[in-house]
Amino acid sequence: MFCITNRRAKFVENHIMSSAIASLEPKAIWANFDRLNAVPRASKKEEAVIQFIKDFGQNLGLPTEVDPIGNVLIRKPATPGMIGRKTVVMQAHLDMVHQKNADVDFDFDRQGITMYIDGDWVRAQGTTLGADNGLGVAAIMGVLASEDLEHPEIEALFTIDEETGMTGALELKPGWLTGAILLNLDTEEDNELGVGCAGGIDVTFKSCYTPMNNSSKLAYRISVRGLQGGHSGMDIHKGLGNANKIMNRLLWAIAEMADLSELSGGSLRNAIPRESFGIVAVTPSQERAFKEAFEQSKKEILTEFASLEPELSIALTDCQPPAEVLPADEFKRFICGIQATLNGVYRMSPDIDGLVEASNNLAKVVVKDGLIQWECLTRSSVDSTKWDLVRQLQAVGQLSGSTVEHSGDYPGWAPNMNSPILGVMRQIYSDTFGHEPHVAACHAGLECGIIGKHYPELDMISFGPNIRGAHSPDERASISSTQKFWDYLCKTLSEIPER
């Protein structure tokens, strides 16, 4: 089971635990979200949740299909008086990002997410919450199970593997959907109507080394912990600490006095890395200089991030001397490569104020057993800019002696400001809430661009409730915003135009 440190325990004190989640309003969402979060659903491990959604549709007596890749489609007829309206595809992805704090004992393959209420927020105990995109899934389930909502014919599309490759959307077969409008429920600001998104590509650096026997009598474990992390697209412009970059600064400072044995930082490409751990060997004659250089670098980093990352912790602890270390020249090439790898914004959009056009997340770094590897997720809403950034990363690889591979390329979603459903939903929003919605493209990877390649006539829009800290254990979902989102969704379905 999970355990909670004193730092995490303060979030739990005096809060109602997850047994109360199902009773929150709107029950149509929260009760289904509670059920969904009992099912493990890591990307590329969606077998259980696919069966869960399949059973859900069949138990409602609705036509339910699963395609060869694992996407689930459930069809529901229009309610009386709505038969002549356009068919709506409601879409969300089944998988979630599995992240936890290092001091939390949790098995994502076997355990459901444990939730609690913190004021207006629903949170998880030391892990990601799965509100991305579980609240979208739960909202669709609520519509499918409803007996009193007005809606046109619904095609509920639940895709798989959105977070680590979008293979569900990529493998979606033409001709399966008949809808004219697609409502993607994967946006994390309740005042926003999404009309565009970034594309992305995975970039991986690899090199090999021959380990060298370690003769040093002293060894230390370096740990970088306590960073916020977050979504590698939506949060990339905030300047948050990247554990891999911070670790590299520490290694750079002590490289003349120590040898690197192994390193592990970050986990998933779409999450800003929060933690990194390394082991270095030091000769007794260099110990004093090593510690002085480390403490100086640590002081500089903590000062720089004091206001932005108040929980950042950098520690140096004794450990058993390792049997092997990297040769000194390989160590230098490695830290030069990490130093040169861009992390953060590459270019802001010249056309949409405040929108990141292109970025790179230095997501994961591993040095162990003769292999050096670091992994990035490169995003851009402009395809040519994406490839320009990829070429820059390839240049880093060539200069640092690494091979560079790229895979998982997926397109962005170009905004259509003349979208008919955008006009309808803008009017509904302003009439309901008394102010205009924010119409925007985002720097996240939504499936709309890929689905639009298969179904170019679909009129698409994305929206959702307020979710903060996605892809990190600080992920939380607003209760009041989820009610607003549900009301808006129901009103939209009741006002879908005629065919």
C-alpha positions as CSV (number, residue, x, y, z in Angstrom):
1,M,0.0,0.0,0.0
2,F,1.0,3.6,-0.2
3,C,2.8,5.6,2.5
4,I,2.8,9.3,3.1
5,T,5.7,11.4,4.3
6,N,5.2,14.3,6.7
7,R,5.4,16.6,3.7
8,R,2.6,14.8,1.9
9,A,0.6,14.2,5.1
10,K,-0.3,17.8,5.5
11,F,-2.5,17.5,2.4
12,V,-4.5,14.6,3.9
13,E,-5.1,16.0,7.4
14,N,-8.8,16.8,8.1
15,H,-9.9,15.9,4.6
16,I,-12.7,13.6,3.5
17,M,-11.3,10.5,1.9
18,S,-12.1,8.9,-1.5
19,S,-15.2,7.0,-0.2
20,A,-17.0,10.4,-0.5
21,I,-15.9,11.1,-4.1
22,A,-18.9,9.3,-5.7
23,S,-21.3,11.5,-3.8
24,L,-19.9,14.8,-5.2
25,E,-22.0,16.8,-7.6
26,P,-22.5,16.2,-10.4
27,K,-22.8,12.5,-9.5
28,A,-23.1,11.7,-13.2
29,I,-19.3,12.5,-13.4
30,W,-17.9,11.8,-10.0
31,A,-19.5,8.4,-9.4
32,N,-18.2,7.2,-12.7
33,F,-14.8,8.7,-12.1
34,D,-14.7,6.9,-8.8
35,R,-15.4,3.6,-10.5
36,L,-13.0,4.3,-13.3
37,N,-10.1,5.1,-10.9
38,A,-10.4,1.7,-9.4
39,V,-9.2,0.3,-12.7
40,P,-5.4,0.3,-13.5
41,R,-5.0,2.1,-16.8
42,A,-1.4,2.9,-17.7
43,S,-0.6,3.7,-21.3
44,K,0.0,0.5,-23.3
45,K,-1.5,-1.5,-20.4
46,E,-5.2,-0.7,-21.0
47,E,-6.6,-4.2,-21.2
48,A,-8.5,-3.9,-17.9
49,V,-10.0,-0.5,-18.7
50,I,-10.9,-1.5,-22.2
51,Q,-12.9,-4.4,-20.7
52,F,-14.4,-2.0,-18.1
53,I,-15.7,0.4,-20.7
54,K,-16.9,-2.5,-23.0
55,D,-18.9,-4.0,-20.1
56,F,-20.3,-0.6,-19.2
57,G,-21.7,-0.1,-22.7
58,Q,-23.1,-3.6,-22.9
59,N,-24.7,-3.5,-19.5
60,L,-26.6,-0.4,-20.7
61,G,-27.8,-2.4,-23.7
62,L,-26.0,-0.1,-26.1
63,P,-24.2,-1.2,-29.3
64,T,-20.6,-1.5,-28.2
65,E,-17.5,-2.3,-30.4
66,V,-13.8,-2.6,-29.8
67,D,-11.5,-2.1,-32.8
68,P,-8.3,-4.1,-33.3
69,I,-6.0,-1.6,-31.6
70,G,-8.3,-1.4,-28.5
71,N,-10.4,1.7,-29.1
72,V,-14.0,1.4,-27.8
73,L,-17.1,2.8,-29.5
74,I,-20.5,2.9,-27.9
75,R,-23.5,4.2,-29.8
76,K,-26.6,5.8,-28.2
77,P,-29.7,6.8,-30.1
78,A,-31.0,10.4,-30.0
79,T,-33.6,11.2,-27.4
80,P,-37.1,12.1,-28.5
81,G,-37.2,15.5,-30.3
82,M,-33.5,15.3,-31.2
83,I,-33.5,12.7,-33.9
84,G,-33.0,15.3,-36.7
85,R,-29.9,16.8,-35.1
86,K,-26.3,16.2,-36.2
87,T,-24.6,13.1,-34.7
88,V,-22.0,14.0,-32.1
89,V,-18.8,12.1,-31.5
90,M,-17.9,12.5,-27.8
91,Q,-14.2,11.5,-27.3
92,A,-11.8,11.0,-24.5
93,H,-8.8,8.7,-23.9
94,L,-8.8,5.8,-21.4
95,D,-5.1,5.8,-20.4
96,M,-3.6,8.0,-17.7
97,V,0.0,9.1,-16.8
98,H,1.3,7.0,-13.9
99,Q,3.6,9.1,-11.7
100,K,4.3,8.9,-8.0
101,N,6.6,10.4,-5.5
102,A,9.7,8.3,-4.8
103,D,8.7,7.9,-1.1
104,V,5.3,6.5,-2.0
105,D,4.9,2.7,-2.2
106,F,2.2,2.2,-4.8
107,D,1.7,-0.5,-7.5
108,F,-0.1,1.1,-10.5
109,D,-0.6,-2.3,-12.1
110,R,-2.6,-3.6,-9.2
111,Q,-4.0,-0.7,-7.2
112,G,-6.7,1.8,-7.9
113,I,-6.1,5.5,-7.3
114,T,-6.8,6.6,-3.7
115,M,-8.5,10.0,-3.7
116,Y,-9.4,12.6,-1.2
117,I,-11.2,16.0,-1.0
118,D,-9.2,19.1,-0.3
119,G,-11.6,22.1,-0.2
120,D,-12.7,22.6,-3.9
121,W,-10.2,20.0,-5.2
122,V,-10.0,16.3,-5.6
123,R,-6.5,14.9,-5.2
124,A,-4.7,11.6,-5.0
125,Q,-2.4,10.4,-2.3
126,G,1.1,10.7,-3.6
127,T,0.3,9.7,-7.2
128,T,-1.3,11.2,-10.3
129,L,-5.0,11.5,-10.1
130,G,-6.0,10.5,-13.6
131,A,-8.4,13.5,-14.1
132,D,-6.5,13.8,-17.4
133,N,-8.5,12.3,-19.1
134,G,-10.6,10.4,-16.6
135,L,-13.0,13.2,-16.0
136,G,-13.7,13.3,-19.8
137,V,-14.3,9.5,-19.8
138,A,-16.6,9.8,-16.8
139,A,-18.6,12.6,-18.4
140,I,-19.2,10.5,-21.5
141,M,-20.2,7.6,-19.3
142,G,-22.7,10.0,-17.5
143,V,-24.3,10.9,-20.8
144,L,-24.5,7.3,-22.0
145,A,-26.2,6.3,-18.7
146,S,-28.5,9.3,-18.5
147,E,-32.2,8.8,-18.8
148,D,-33.3,12.5,-18.7
149,L,-30.7,14.4,-20.8
150,E,-31.7,15.8,-24.2
151,H,-29.1,14.8,-26.8
152,P,-28.7,13.9,-30.4
153,E,-27.3,10.5,-31.6
154,I,-24.1,9.9,-29.7
155,E,-21.0,8.0,-30.8
156,A,-18.9,7.7,-27.7
157,L,-15.3,7.1,-28.7
158,F,-12.8,6.0,-26.0
159,T,-9.2,5.9,-27.4
160,I,-6.2,4.2,-26.0
161,D,-2.5,5.2,-25.5
162,E,-2.9,8.9,-25.9
163,E,-0.2,9.7,-23.4
164,T,2.7,7.7,-24.9
165,G,2.2,7.6,-28.7
166,M,-1.5,8.3,-29.5
167,T,-1.6,4.9,-31.2
168,G,-5.3,4.6,-30.6
169,A,-6.0,7.7,-32.7
170,L,-3.3,6.9,-35.2
171,E,-4.9,3.4,-35.8
172,L,-8.5,4.7,-35.9
173,K,-10.0,3.2,-39.0
174,P,-11.9,5.3,-41.5
175,G,-15.6,4.7,-41.9
176,W,-16.1,3.6,-38.3
177,L,-17.5,7.0,-37.2
178,T,-20.5,8.7,-38.8
179,G,-20.7,11.8,-36.7
180,A,-20.5,15.4,-38.0
181,I,-19.3,17.0,-34.8
182,L,-16.5,15.9,-32.4
183,L,-16.4,17.0,-28.8
184,N,-13.0,16.3,-27.4
185,L,-13.2,16.4,-23.5
186,D,-9.5,16.8,-22.9
187,T,-9.0,20.5,-22.1
188,E,-7.9,21.6,-18.6
189,E,-9.4,25.2,-18.4
190,D,-13.1,25.5,-18.0
191,N,-13.3,28.9,-19.7
192,E,-11.4,27.7,-22.8
193,L,-12.6,26.4,-26.1
194,G,-9.8,24.6,-27.8
195,V,-9.5,24.9,-31.5
196,G,-5.9,23.8,-32.1
197,C,-3.0,21.9,-30.6
198,A,0.6,21.0,-31.1
199,G,2.0,18.0,-32.8
200,G,4.9,16.1,-31.3
201,I,7.7,13.6,-31.8
202,D,9.9,11.4,-29.5
203,V,13.6,12.0,-29.7
204,T,16.1,9.5,-28.1
205,F,19.8,9.8,-27.6
206,K,21.9,6.7,-27.1
207,S,25.6,5.9,-26.7
208,C,27.5,3.0,-25.2
209,Y,30.6,3.0,-23.0
210,T,33.0,0.3,-21.6
211,P,32.7,0.5,-17.7
212,M,36.0,1.1,-15.9
213,N,36.9,-0.6,-12.6
214,N,36.4,1.8,-9.7
215,S,39.4,2.1,-7.2
216,S,37.9,4.9,-5.1
217,K,37.1,4.2,-1.5
218,L,34.4,6.9,-1.2
219,A,31.1,7.1,-2.9
220,Y,28.1,9.5,-2.6
221,R,24.5,9.4,-3.7
222,I,23.2,12.7,-5.2
223,S,19.5,13.2,-5.1
224,V,17.3,15.9,-6.6
225,R,13.7,15.8,-5.3
226,G,10.7,17.9,-4.5
227,L,10.2,19.6,-7.8
228,Q,6.6,20.3,-9.0
229,G,6.9,18.5,-12.3
230,G,3.8,18.9,-14.5
231,H,2.6,18.6,-18.1
232,S,5.5,18.8,-20.6
233,G,3.3,20.9,-23.0
234,M,0.9,23.0,-20.9
235,D,3.5,23.8,-18.2
236,I,6.7,24.0,-20.3
237,H,6.7,27.8,-20.5
238,K,6.6,28.3,-16.7
239,G,10.3,27.8,-16.2
240,L,9.8,25.0,-13.7
241,G,12.8,23.0,-12.5
242,N,13.8,20.1,-14.6
243,A,15.5,17.4,-12.4
244,N,17.7,16.2,-15.2
245,K,19.0,19.7,-15.9
246,I,19.6,20.4,-12.2
247,M,21.4,17.1,-11.8
248,N,23.6,17.9,-14.8
249,R,24.6,21.3,-13.2
250,L,25.7,19.4,-10.1
251,L,27.6,16.9,-12.1
252,W,29.3,19.6,-14.1
253,A,30.4,21.3,-10.9
254,I,32.1,18.1,-9.6
255,A,33.2,16.5,-12.8
256,E,36.9,17.2,-12.2
257,M,36.8,15.6,-8.7
258,A,34.5,12.6,-9.2
259,D,33.6,9.7,-11.4
260,L,30.0,8.9,-12.4
261,S,28.8,5.4,-11.8
262,E,25.1,5.5,-12.6
263,L,22.2,7.9,-13.0
264,S,18.4,7.8,-13.2
265,G,16.3,10.8,-13.7
266,G,12.7,11.3,-14.8
267,S,10.3,8.7,-16.1
268,L,7.8,9.7,-18.8
269,R,8.3,11.9,-21.9
270,N,5.2,13.9,-21.3
271,A,6.0,14.8,-17.7
272,I,8.5,17.4,-16.6
273,P,11.0,15.4,-14.5
274,R,10.7,15.9,-10.7
275,E,13.4,13.6,-9.4
276,S,16.9,12.4,-10.3
277,F,19.4,10.2,-8.5
278,G,23.0,9.6,-9.2
279,I,26.0,7.8,-7.7
280,V,29.6,9.2,-7.9
281,A,32.9,7.9,-6.7
282,V,35.5,10.2,-5.1
283,T,39.1,9.7,-4.1
284,P,40.0,10.7,-0.5
285,S,42.4,13.4,-1.8
286,Q,39.5,15.1,-3.8
287,E,36.8,14.7,-1.1
288,R,37.1,18.2,0.3
289,A,37.2,19.9,-3.1
290,F,34.3,17.7,-4.3
291,K,32.1,18.7,-1.3
292,E,32.9,22.4,-1.7
293,A,32.1,22.4,-5.4
294,F,28.9,20.5,-4.7
295,E,27.7,22.8,-2.0
296,Q,28.5,25.9,-4.0
297,S,26.5,24.6,-7.0
298,K,23.7,23.4,-4.7
299,K,23.5,26.9,-3.1
300,E,23.3,28.6,-6.5
301,I,20.5,26.3,-7.7
302,L,18.4,26.6,-4.5
303,T,18.7,30.4,-4.6
304,E,17.6,30.5,-8.3
305,F,14.6,28.3,-7.7
306,A,13.7,29.6,-4.2
307,S,10.4,31.2,-5.2
308,L,9.4,28.9,-8.0
309,E,10.3,25.5,-6.5
310,P,10.1,26.0,-2.7
311,E,10.1,22.2,-2.1
312,L,13.3,21.5,-4.1
313,S,15.7,19.3,-2.1
314,I,19.3,18.6,-3.2
315,A,21.1,16.1,-1.0
316,L,24.5,14.3,-0.8
317,T,24.7,11.1,1.2
318,D,27.3,8.4,1.7
319,C,26.8,5.1,-0.1
320,Q,28.7,1.9,-0.9
321,P,31.5,2.4,-3.5
322,P,30.3,1.1,-6.9
323,A,32.3,-1.6,-8.7
324,E,32.4,0.4,-12.0
325,V,32.4,4.0,-13.3
326,L,32.3,5.8,-16.6
327,P,35.6,6.6,-18.2
328,A,36.4,10.3,-17.6
329,D,36.1,11.2,-21.3
330,E,32.7,9.5,-21.6
331,F,31.5,11.4,-18.5
332,K,32.6,14.7,-20.0
333,R,30.8,13.9,-23.3
334,F,27.7,12.9,-21.5
335,I,27.4,16.1,-19.4
336,C,28.2,18.2,-22.4
337,G,25.4,16.5,-24.3
338,I,22.9,17.1,-21.6
339,Q,24.0,20.7,-21.1
340,A,23.5,21.3,-24.8
341,T,20.1,19.6,-25.1
342,L,17.4,22.3,-25.1
343,N,14.8,22.1,-22.3
344,G,11.9,24.5,-22.5
345,V,10.5,26.9,-25.1
346,Y,12.1,26.9,-28.5
347,R,9.8,29.5,-30.2
348,M,6.7,31.4,-29.2
349,S,3.9,31.7,-31.8
350,P,4.1,35.0,-33.8
351,D,0.3,34.7,-34.6
352,I,-1.3,33.7,-31.3
353,D,-0.4,35.8,-28.2
354,G,1.0,33.8,-25.4
355,L,1.0,30.4,-27.3
356,V,4.2,28.3,-27.2
357,E,4.8,27.3,-30.8
358,A,7.7,24.8,-30.2
359,S,9.4,23.3,-27.2
360,N,11.4,20.4,-25.9
361,N,11.2,18.4,-22.7
362,L,14.4,16.6,-21.5
363,A,12.3,13.9,-19.9
364,K,14.4,11.0,-18.9
365,V,18.1,10.2,-18.4
366,V,19.6,6.8,-17.6
367,V,23.3,5.9,-17.3
368,K,23.9,2.3,-16.3
369,D,25.6,-0.9,-17.4
370,G,27.4,0.5,-20.4
371,L,24.4,2.5,-21.8
372,I,23.8,6.2,-21.8
373,Q,20.4,7.2,-22.9
374,W,18.3,10.4,-22.7
375,E,14.8,10.9,-24.0
376,C,12.9,14.0,-25.1
377,L,9.4,14.9,-26.3
378,T,9.5,17.7,-28.9
379,R,6.3,19.6,-29.6
380,S,5.3,22.2,-32.2
381,S,2.1,23.5,-33.7
382,V,4.1,24.2,-36.9
383,D,5.5,21.1,-38.6
384,S,8.5,22.9,-40.1
385,T,9.5,24.3,-36.7
386,K,9.2,20.9,-35.2
387,W,11.7,19.4,-37.6
388,D,14.0,22.4,-37.2
389,L,14.1,21.6,-33.5
390,V,14.7,17.9,-34.2
391,R,17.7,18.9,-36.4
392,Q,19.1,20.9,-33.6
393,L,18.8,17.9,-31.3
394,Q,20.4,15.7,-33.9
395,A,23.3,18.2,-34.0
396,V,23.7,17.8,-30.2
397,G,23.9,14.1,-30.7
398,Q,26.6,14.2,-33.3
399,L,28.7,16.6,-31.3
400,S,28.4,14.5,-28.1
401,G,28.9,11.1,-29.8
402,S,25.4,9.9,-29.5
403,T,23.0,8.3,-32.0
404,V,19.7,10.1,-32.3
405,E,16.5,8.4,-33.1
406,H,13.0,9.8,-33.5
407,S,9.7,8.0,-33.5
408,G,6.0,8.5,-32.7
409,D,5.5,11.5,-34.9
410,Y,2.0,12.9,-34.8
411,P,0.4,16.0,-36.4
412,G,-0.9,19.1,-34.8
413,W,-4.5,20.5,-35.2
414,A,-4.7,23.6,-37.2
415,P,-7.3,26.1,-35.8
416,N,-10.5,26.8,-37.7
417,M,-12.0,30.0,-36.5
418,N,-15.0,29.5,-38.8
419,S,-16.0,26.3,-37.1
420,P,-19.8,26.1,-36.9
421,I,-19.7,24.2,-33.5
422,L,-17.4,26.9,-32.2
423,G,-20.0,29.5,-33.0
424,V,-22.7,27.5,-31.2
425,M,-20.6,26.9,-28.2
426,R,-19.4,30.5,-27.9
427,Q,-23.0,31.7,-27.8
428,I,-24.0,29.1,-25.2
429,Y,-21.1,29.9,-23.0
430,S,-21.7,33.7,-23.1
431,D,-25.4,33.3,-22.5
432,T,-24.9,30.8,-19.6
433,F,-22.0,32.4,-17.8
434,G,-22.2,36.1,-18.8
435,H,-18.8,36.5,-20.4
436,E,-17.0,35.3,-23.5
437,P,-15.0,32.1,-23.5
438,H,-11.3,32.1,-24.2
439,V,-10.9,30.5,-27.7
440,A,-7.4,29.2,-28.0
441,A,-4.9,26.7,-29.3
442,C,-2.9,24.8,-26.8
443,H,0.7,23.4,-26.6
444,A,-0.5,20.0,-25.5
445,G,-1.0,17.0,-27.9
446,L,-4.6,16.4,-28.4
447,E,-6.0,13.6,-30.6
448,C,-8.1,16.0,-32.7
449,G,-5.3,16.5,-35.3
450,I,-4.9,12.8,-35.8
451,I,-8.6,12.0,-35.8
452,G,-9.1,14.9,-38.3
453,K,-6.7,13.2,-40.7
454,H,-8.9,10.1,-40.7
455,Y,-12.2,12.2,-40.7
456,P,-11.4,15.6,-42.4
457,E,-15.1,16.7,-42.4
458,L,-15.4,16.5,-38.7
459,D,-16.1,19.8,-37.0
460,M,-14.0,19.6,-33.8
461,I,-13.7,21.4,-30.5
462,S,-12.1,20.6,-27.2
463,F,-13.2,21.6,-23.7
464,G,-13.1,20.4,-20.1
465,P,-13.0,21.3,-16.4
466,N,-10.2,22.9,-14.4
467,I,-7.3,20.4,-13.8
468,R,-4.0,21.5,-12.3
469,G,-0.7,19.7,-12.1
470,A,-1.5,17.1,-14.7
471,H,1.2,14.4,-15.2
472,S,2.5,14.9,-11.6
473,P,1.5,13.7,-8.2
474,D,0.2,17.3,-7.5
475,E,-2.6,16.7,-10.1
476,R,-5.9,18.0,-8.8
477,A,-9.4,18.6,-10.3
478,S,-11.8,21.4,-9.3
479,I,-15.2,20.2,-7.9
480,S,-17.0,23.4,-8.7
481,S,-15.5,23.6,-12.2
482,T,-16.5,20.0,-12.9
483,Q,-20.1,21.0,-12.1
484,K,-19.7,24.0,-14.5
485,F,-18.3,21.7,-17.2
486,W,-21.2,19.2,-16.8
487,D,-23.8,22.0,-17.1
488,Y,-22.1,23.4,-20.2
489,L,-21.8,19.9,-21.8
490,C,-25.5,19.1,-21.2
491,K,-26.6,22.5,-22.6
492,T,-24.4,22.0,-25.6
493,L,-25.8,18.6,-26.4
494,S,-29.3,20.0,-26.2
495,E,-28.5,22.7,-28.7
496,I,-26.7,20.7,-31.4
497,P,-27.9,22.0,-34.8
498,E,-30.0,20.1,-37.2
499,R,-28.5,18.1,-40.0
